[in-house]
Amino acid sequence: MWNLEGRTAIVTGAGHGIGQGTAELLASVGVRVVVADIDDAAALATVRQIEEAGGVAIPFVGDLSVAANAQRMIETALEKLQGVDILFANAAIQMVKPAAEMSEAEWDRLMDVNLKAVFLCCRAAIPPMQASRRGSIVIAASGHAFATYLGFSAYAATKGGLVAFMRGVALDYAADGIRSNCVIPGATDTRLLQDFFNEGSDPAAARARMEQTIPLRRLATPEDIGKAVLFLSSDHAAYITGTCLAVDGGLMAQG
C-alpha cells in the first residue's frame, strides 16, 4: 500500500511520544529508521521495539542543535542505512512562562532545540535528497503557530517559525523533487503532556478538561500523528508540498 520498503527515515525525538510512535509505524511498513534522541536509553529502547517487531533501526544519540551532530546523523544514515529519503523533524521542548519572566538563556534554549536544530537537520539532509532527486521533509509544528495561550509566547514563536521555514524550504527545493510539509499535532497523549497535567493539583481533572475542549473528545495517540507523517512521507502525497496537515481532533476548526 505504501511502497516505502527499503527507504530510510530519520526521526528526531524518537525515544518517546510522537517520535517513538512514528518511528515504529514507519518501520512496520518497511522503512529503515534512524532513531535519533538526546536520551540514549530511550533511543535504544525504541530500536529494540522496532527490531523485536521485525523492523530495521539504528540509534543516534546527540544534541541536534549542534551542527556537527546533525551532520554526523545524516552521515550515519548514509553509511549504515544507505540513504536519506525521509526526515521527520520532531524533537522539541516546551516552556510555559510569560515573555517578561523568561531569561535570555531560556529563550535561546527553546530557539536552539525547536527551531535551529530543525534548520541544521534539514541543511544536512537536503544534499543527499538532491542527489537522489527524491525526499520528504515533515516538520512537527503546533497549533500554537496559529493561536496560542497565556505563557506560551516563546514556544509559539518557535512553532510559527517552523511553519514559515517549511514553506521556504518547499519552494527552494521543489525542483529537486524534495517535498516539505508540517504536521500540526493536537493535544497528544505523551509524557510531555502528562508532565503538564502533573504541574496542577489534579492531573486527572486537567486531562478531562482538555478532552472536553476537543470536538472528538479524546487526546491524540502518537500513532494518530504517525499516520499523518506516514502519508506525507509516501508517494500518495506526491503533489503535496508547502502545507500544514492538522491532526487535532477538530480543535482548530473551532476558531
Protein Blocks (a to p, Z undefined) as FASTA:
>chain_A
ZZpghiacddehklgcjllmmmmmmmmnopacddddfblklmmmmmmmmmmnopacdddd
ddfkbmklmmmmmmmmmmmnopafbdcdfbccdddddfklpcfklmmmmmmmmmmmmmmm
mmmmmmmmmmnopacddddddfklmoccehilmmmmmmmmmmmmmmmmmmmmmmnopacd
dddddddddfklmmmmmmpmblmlmmmmmmmmpmnlpacdfklmmmmmmmmmpmklmmgg
hiacddehhmmmnZZ
